[in-house]
Amino acid sequence: MDYLQELPLGFGMALLQNRDAAAYFDSLSPEQRQKLIDKTHSIGSKQEMQAFVDTLKIE
C-alpha cells in the first residue's frame, strides 16, 4: 500500500478507518484506483468522504 502516501488526505484517512474498503481499494488496478480518486475531488466534507468510502467493498 505504498500508494497511500499519494492519496488525497481525507480519502486516505477514511480508507484507514475502514478495513474492508481499504482491502477493496488495494485489490483494484492502478487505473481503477485513479477513477475512484478522481471521484473524491468533488466530495466536500469529512462525512461525505466517509460515506463514499463506506460504499467501497469487495462483492
Stockholm file with secondary structure:
# STOCKHOLM 1.0

chainA/1-59         MDYLQELPLGFGMALLQNRDAAAYFDSLSPEQRQKLIDKTHSIGSKQEMQAFVDTLKIE
#=GR chainA/1-59 SS CGGGGGSCHHHHHHHHTCHHHHHHHHHSCHHHHHHHHHHHTTCCSHHHHHHHHHTCCCC
#=GC SS_cons        CGGGGGSCHHHHHHHHTCHHHHHHHHHSCHHHHHHHHHHHTTCCSHHHHHHHHHTCCCC
//
